[in-house]
Amino acid sequence: KFLRSTDNTGGSSHRASQSKTTQSKATNYINPDMMGNKMSNNSSSTGGKKLPVMGDESIMSKKSNGTADKPPMKPLRWDCDWETANKICCFNRHYAEHSGYFIMKTKWLEQVDKKEPTTYYDCITGKPLFRAPIGRTFEEFLKESKAHGWPSFRDQEVIWDDVRCLSNGETVSLAGAYMPAI
C-alpha cells in the first residue's frame, strides 16, 4: 500500500498508515477468487506459471532497514506519512494503517487519475508493482477498495515481475516491502 504512483508531473506516491498504537491488524491475504489461475496481462516474467506467483520466506529476511535494504523513497505522493510507510513496509508484518486511511488521510482520491489506469511502484526500488484499474472502471475499483478498506488489486492488475505471495498469503515485493491486505 505504500506504493509510488506515476503522474503526469513525474511525482511518486506511497500508501501510509497510523502509529503502532492505532494500527489495525491486516489480513495479509490475497483472495484466491480475485487472483484466479490465469496469466496476468501485466507480467513479462511469469513464464507460464499459474498465479499468484509464489515466493520464499527469505524475501522478508532481516536486512539493513528491516525487511528491505534501504528505506522508502522520499517524498511520498498523496501526502502519505514517510515514517509510517517505513514502519509498515519495512519493520512490520502484522499491521496496516486504519481501514479507509487512503481515502480519509491522503490526497489519493482527489489526485488519482479516474479515467486511465495508474501505475503503483515499489516504495523501495521504484519498480512497478500494480496498474489499476484494468478490466473494470475506476468506480468499481474504488467501490471494492472502500469495501476492503485499502486499495484492492486484482490478478490482471498485478505486475508479477516484482510481486510475490508467500505461503501464508502475505503479498510482498522482491525488495522486501510488506503489502498488507492487498
Phi, psi and chi 1 to 4 in degrees:
 res  aa     phi    psi   chi1   chi2   chi3   chi4
   1 LYS       -  -31.0  -69.8 -175.2 -151.3  171.4
   2 PHE   -82.3   71.4  -70.6   95.9      -      -
   3 LEU  -113.3  142.9  -56.0  171.0      -      -
   4 ARG   -78.2  151.9  -60.8  176.2   61.8 -127.4
   5 SER  -139.9  137.0  172.4      -      -      -
   6 THR   -74.9  154.5   59.5      -      -      -
   7 ASP  -142.2  178.3   65.4    5.9      -      -
   8 ASN   -69.5  -11.8  -66.5  -25.9      -      -
   9 THR  -101.8    3.3   63.9      -      -      -
  10 GLY    80.1   11.8      -      -      -      -
  11 GLY   -71.7  175.5      -      -      -      -
  12 SER  -134.7  162.8   62.5      -      -      -
  13 SER  -145.0  163.4  106.6      -      -      -
  14 HIS  -146.8  165.7  -62.2 -104.0      -      -
  15 ARG   -94.9  160.7   62.9 -176.2  172.5   75.8
  16 ALA  -137.1  168.6      -      -      -      -
  17 SER  -139.0 -180.0   67.6      -      -      -
  18 GLN   -90.9  176.7  -60.9  -64.8  -48.0      -
  19 SER   -64.3  161.8   67.9      -      -      -
  20 LYS   -57.4  -33.4 -170.4  167.9 -173.0  170.4
  21 THR   -71.5  -18.2   58.0      -      -      -
  22 THR  -117.3   10.9   59.6      -      -      -
  23 GLN   -74.6  153.7  -66.8  167.5  -12.9      -
  24 SER  -101.9  151.2   60.1      -      -      -
  25 LYS   -69.4  130.7 -175.3   87.8  170.6  169.5
  26 ALA   -91.1  149.4      -      -      -      -
  27 THR   -81.5  -23.7   58.6      -      -      -
  28 ASN    53.4   39.9  -53.3  -33.1      -      -
  29 TYR  -136.1  133.9 -179.1   68.9      -      -
  30 ILE   -94.6  123.9  -69.5 -176.7      -      -
  31 ASN   -62.3  117.9 -177.0  -24.7      -      -
  32 PRO   -62.0  -25.4   13.9  -20.2      -      -
  33 ASP   -67.3  -30.9  -65.2  -30.0      -      -
  34 MET   -82.1  -33.7  -72.3 -177.9 -165.9      -
  35 MET   -78.2  -35.2  -64.3  -48.9  -62.3      -
  36 GLY    59.6 -166.4      -      -      -      -
  37 ASN  -129.6   41.6  -75.6  -36.3      -      -
  38 LYS  -119.0  163.6   58.2 -171.4  177.0 -168.4
  39 MET   -75.1  141.6  -67.4  -58.8  -59.2      -
  40 SER   -80.2  143.3  167.7      -      -      -
  41 ASN   -74.5   -9.4  -64.3  -28.0      -      -
  42 ASN  -103.5    7.8  -74.9  -23.0      -      -
  43 SER  -123.3  138.6  179.9      -      -      -
  44 SER  -103.4   -5.4   59.7      -      -      -
  45 SER  -116.6    8.8   66.9      -      -      -
  46 THR   -75.6  -19.8   59.2      -      -      -
  47 GLY    53.4   36.7      -      -      -      -
  48 GLY    83.9    2.9      -      -      -      -
  49 LYS   -70.3  149.5  -65.7  178.6 -175.2  175.5
  50 LYS   -72.2  150.8  -70.4 -175.8  177.7 -177.2
  51 LEU   -98.1  151.6  -62.0 -179.4      -      -
  52 PRO   -76.2  157.8   28.5  -33.3      -      -
  53 VAL   -79.5  122.5  177.2      -      -      -
  54 MET   -86.6  151.6  -58.5  -56.4  -70.1      -
  55 GLY  -130.0  165.1      -      -      -      -
  56 ASP   -88.6  149.7 -174.1   83.7      -      -
  57 GLU   -56.1  -23.9 -180.0   65.9   28.6      -
  58 SER   -61.6  -22.1   64.6      -      -      -
  59 ILE   -55.3  -34.6  -64.3  168.5      -      -
  60 MET  -101.0   22.0  -60.8  -57.5  -75.3      -
  61 SER   -68.3  161.0   65.1      -      -      -
  62 LYS   -64.0  132.4 -176.7  165.0  176.2   48.1
  63 LYS  -132.4 -170.1  -59.7  177.1 -174.7   79.8
  64 SER   -66.2  -24.5   61.4      -      -      -
  65 ASN  -127.6   70.3 -171.0   67.4      -      -
  66 GLY    71.4 -117.3      -      -      -      -
  67 THR   -95.7    6.0   57.0      -      -      -
  68 ALA  -124.9  158.1      -      -      -      -
  69 ASP   -73.7  -21.9  -72.9  -31.4      -      -
  70 LYS  -150.5  164.0   58.2 -174.4  178.7 -178.9
  71 PRO   -76.1  170.0   22.9  -28.6      -      -
  72 PRO   -58.9  156.0  -24.5   34.6      -      -
  73 MET   -69.9  160.6  -61.8  177.3 -163.3      -
  74 LYS  -124.3  148.4  -69.6 -177.8 -178.9 -179.4
  75 PRO   -83.2  169.3   33.4  -36.0      -      -
  76 LEU   -97.4  133.9  -57.2 -179.7      -      -
  77 ARG   -70.5  163.6 -168.8  173.3  172.6 -156.1
  78 TRP    64.4   21.6  -60.8  -45.9      -      -
  79 ASP    59.4   35.1  -73.7  -14.7      -      -
  80 CYS   -78.4  148.0  -66.2      -      -      -
  81 ASP   -78.6  122.3 -179.3   70.5      -      -
  82 TRP   -65.1  -45.5 -177.9   89.6      -      -
  83 GLU   -60.2  -39.6  -71.8 -179.3   21.2      -
  84 THR   -67.9  -40.6  -54.9      -      -      -
  85 ALA   -60.4  -45.2      -      -      -      -
  86 ASN   -61.9  -44.3 -171.3   42.8      -      -
  87 LYS   -63.9  -47.3 -178.5  171.2   43.2  177.4
  88 ILE   -70.6  -45.5  -66.4  -66.3      -      -
  89 CYS   -78.3  -31.1  -71.3      -      -      -
  90 CYS  -116.2  -19.4  -58.5      -      -      -
  91 PHE  -126.4   30.7  -69.4   93.5      -      -
  92 ASN  -161.1  146.6  151.5   72.6      -      -
  93 ARG  -138.4   15.3  -66.3 -173.1   60.2 -168.9
  94 HIS  -130.2  -16.0  -57.8  -70.5      -      -
  95 TYR  -125.7  162.3  -64.6   95.0      -      -
  96 ALA  -142.5  171.4      -      -      -      -
  97 GLU   -64.1  166.4   67.1  -85.8   14.8      -
  98 HIS   -56.2  145.0  -78.1  -65.5      -      -
  99 SER   -55.4  130.2  176.3      -      -      -
 100 GLY    88.4   -1.9      -      -      -      -
 101 TYR   -52.6  -42.2  178.3   92.8      -      -
 102 PHE   -61.4  -23.9   74.9  109.4      -      -
 103 ILE   -92.8  -43.8  -62.3  -69.1      -      -
 104 MET   -85.1  -29.1  -64.1 -179.0  -71.1      -
 105 LYS  -117.7    3.4  -60.3  -74.0 -173.7  175.4
 106 THR  -129.5  175.0   73.6      -      -      -
 107 LYS   -98.6   15.4  -67.3 -176.4  177.9  179.7
 108 TRP   -53.8  -52.2  178.0   81.4      -      -
 109 LEU   -62.5  -37.1 -172.1   56.0      -      -
 110 GLU   -80.4  -21.3   66.3 -173.4   70.5      -
 111 GLN  -106.8  -21.4  -65.2  177.3   -6.5      -
 112 VAL   -67.6  145.4   69.7      -      -      -
 113 ASP   -70.4  122.2 -168.9  -33.6      -      -
 114 LYS   -96.1   -1.4  -64.8  168.4 -174.7   70.9
 115 LYS  -111.2  -29.5  -65.3 -178.1 -179.9  173.7
 116 GLU  -122.9  151.8  -63.1  -66.4  -33.0      -
 117 PRO   -60.4  146.8  -23.7   34.3      -      -
 118 THR  -107.3  137.1  -61.0      -      -      -
 119 THR   -92.6  130.3  -58.4      -      -      -
 120 TYR  -108.6  130.5  -62.5   82.2      -      -
 121 TYR  -110.9  154.6  -65.8   86.5      -      -
 122 ASP   -62.3  129.8 -171.6  -50.1      -      -
 123 CYS   -70.7  -15.5   63.9      -      -      -
 124 ILE   -90.4  -50.0  -53.1  -59.6      -      -
 125 THR  -102.4  -21.9   64.9      -      -      -
 126 GLY    82.4    6.1      -      -      -      -
 127 LYS   -79.5  144.9  -67.3  179.9  179.3  178.7
 128 PRO   -68.2  136.5   21.8  -28.7      -      -
 129 LEU  -118.1  -33.9  -58.5  178.3      -      -
 130 PHE  -143.3  154.0  -54.6   97.3      -      -
 131 ARG  -140.9  116.9 -175.6  161.4  173.3   76.7
 132 ALA  -148.7  155.1      -      -      -      -
 133 PRO   -83.2  146.5   28.5  -31.5      -      -
 134 ILE  -130.5  130.1  -66.5  179.5      -      -
 135 GLY    77.4   11.8      -      -      -      -
 136 ARG  -159.5  164.3   57.6 -176.5  167.3  161.3
 137 THR   -80.8  165.1   65.7      -      -      -
 138 PHE   -60.8  -38.8  178.1   80.0      -      -
 139 GLU   -61.1  -40.0  -69.2   73.9   24.1      -
 140 GLU   -67.0  -42.2  -67.9  167.2  -34.1      -
 141 PHE   -59.6  -46.5  172.3   56.6      -      -
 142 LEU   -65.1  -44.6  179.4   60.3      -      -
 143 LYS   -60.2  -46.5 -178.2  179.0  179.3 -179.0
 144 GLU   -65.8  -40.9 -171.0  171.9  -60.2      -
 145 SER   -65.0  -42.5  -65.0      -      -      -
 146 LYS   -62.3  -41.1  -77.5 -178.9  174.1 -179.3
 147 ALA   -62.4  -37.0      -      -      -      -
 148 HIS   -84.6  -23.3  -68.7  140.3      -      -
 149 GLY    95.9   -9.5      -      -      -      -
 150 TRP  -143.3  159.0  -65.1  -88.0      -      -
 151 PRO   -53.6  131.6  -28.4   37.0      -      -
 152 SER  -114.5  113.9  179.3      -      -      -
 153 PHE  -103.8  138.3  -59.5   99.7      -      -
 154 ARG   -96.7  168.7  -65.5 -178.8  176.2 -179.3
 155 ASP   -54.6  -41.8   59.3  -18.9      -      -
 156 GLN   -72.6   -8.4   67.4  -93.5   25.5      -
 157 GLU   -99.0   -7.6  -63.2  167.3  -27.3      -
 158 VAL   -88.5  133.1  179.4      -      -      -
 159 ILE   -99.6   98.6  -58.8  169.6      -      -
 160 TRP   -72.0   -4.8  -69.5  101.5      -      -
 161 ASP   -56.7  -35.0  -63.8  -15.9      -      -
 162 ASP  -132.1   20.4  -73.6  -76.6      -      -
 163 VAL  -121.7  136.7  176.0      -      -      -
 164 ARG  -136.6  154.5  -63.7  -66.4 -177.9  -91.1
 165 CYS  -109.1  135.7  -69.0      -      -      -
 166 LEU   -90.2  165.8  -56.0 -175.6      -      -
 167 SER   -61.3  -23.5   61.5      -      -      -
 168 ASN   -87.1    3.3   65.2   -0.9      -      -
 169 GLY    96.3   -8.7      -      -      -      -
 170 GLU   -62.5  143.9  -78.7 -178.9  -79.5      -
 171 THR  -107.0  129.3  -55.4      -      -      -
 172 VAL  -139.7  158.9  -59.6      -      -      -
 173 SER   -90.8  159.4   77.7      -      -      -
 174 LEU   -65.0  -17.4  -72.0 -179.6      -      -
 175 ALA   -81.8   -3.3      -      -      -      -
 176 GLY    92.7   15.8      -      -      -      -
 177 ALA   -83.4  125.2      -      -      -      -
 178 TYR   -79.5  132.1  169.4   74.4      -      -
 179 MET  -121.2   86.8  -64.3  178.7  -91.0      -
 180 PRO   -64.0  139.6   12.1  -15.9      -      -
 181 ALA    56.0   33.3      -      -      -      -
 182 ILE   -84.6      -  -69.7  180.0      -      -
